Amino acid sequence: MSDAGRNTFERRLARIDTIHAEGGAFEAEGTLGRQWYDSHRRKQRKALPFRAIAMLFIGALLFKGALLAEIGPERYNGRVSALANGSTVEQVGAWALQADAPTQWIAGQLRAALY
């Protein structure tokens, strides 16, 4: 059997450990404690997620290359030119989907690997 007082003490210690792990602590009134220092610490700027932007860009290039390899350059350019004659949103899509040099290189590599 365990002592009831010991169980209460251990629960209190576990609660204090949890509070300390979350950043809380006892601060005497009138002192410069952790809360004061945390409130005056410089806030870190969140950096741009360069890795996510790069992966999105590479994914778009691979998608364009796969489309170009699958349907061929004539049909691809025809569809892009049809987009260019549409609304403003479609014109932006046509600009993004035009067959640039990296897209053509990726399409050539995919065509050689698949066919």
N, C-alpha and C positions, 0 to 999 in steps of 0.2 A: 504494500500500500504506500501511496505517496502522501506527503504532507500537503494539506490544502493551502497553507501559507506559502510553501515553496512553489506550488502551481501558479498562484496569483503573482508571485514575484517573477517567475519565468515569463508569464504572459505580459507583464509590464515591461520587462526587458525586451521582449520581441517587438512590442509596440514602439518603444523608444528607438530600437534599431531600424524599424520601418520608417519612422519619422526622419531619422538621420539620413537614411538612404535616399529619401525623397528631397533632401536639402533643407529640412527644418531643423531648428536647434533652439535651445533656450537662450534668450537675450535679456539681460537685465535692463530695467528701465533707465533711460538716460545714458546708455552706452552706445557706441558706434559698433553695432553688430553686423552680422552677415547681410541682413536685409538692406542696411544703408550702403554697404559696399556693392551689393548686387544692383541696387538702383542707380548707382553712379558709374557703373562699369560701362564702357563703350559697347554699344550693340554691334554685333557682327552683321555685316551686309551679306545678304544671300547672293551668292555668285550665280551667274547664268549657268544653266546646266549644259555646258558645251558638249559633253558626251552624248546626251540625249538629242541635242540638235544635230550633231554629226551622224548619229545612227538614223535619225529621221531622213536626213539628206541622202545617205547611202541607200536606205530602203527605197526612197523615191527613184533614185538612179537605177537600182536593180529592177524595180517595177517597170520603168520606162523601157529598159533594155529587154526585159522579158516580153513585153508587148511588141516591141519592134522585131524581135527575133521570131515571134510566133506568127504575126500577120504579114510581115514583110514591109519593106520600106515604102512601096507605092501606096498600099492601103493605109499605112500608118500616117504618112504625110497627107493623104487625102482626108482622113478623119481630123487631123490637126487643123488643116486649112478650113474644114467645115466649122470647126469650133471657132476659128478666128473670125468668121463672118457672123457670129451670133452676138448675144448680149455681152455686157461688160464682164460679167462673171465668166462666161465662156471664153472671152478673149484672154482673160488672165489665165484660165486653164490651158489655152492653146500656147500661151507664152511659156508656161511651166512644162508643158509636154513636148515642146519642139525637140527634134532629134539632134542634140548637140554631139560633140565629139566623144565625150565619155559614154554617152548612151549608145552610140554606134559601136564603140569598142566593146562594150558589155554585150550588146546584141550579137556581134561577131563571135565572141567567145562562147556565148550560150548556143548559138547556131552550130558552131563547130563541135561542141560537146554533146548536143542533143541529136543532131542529124548526121 
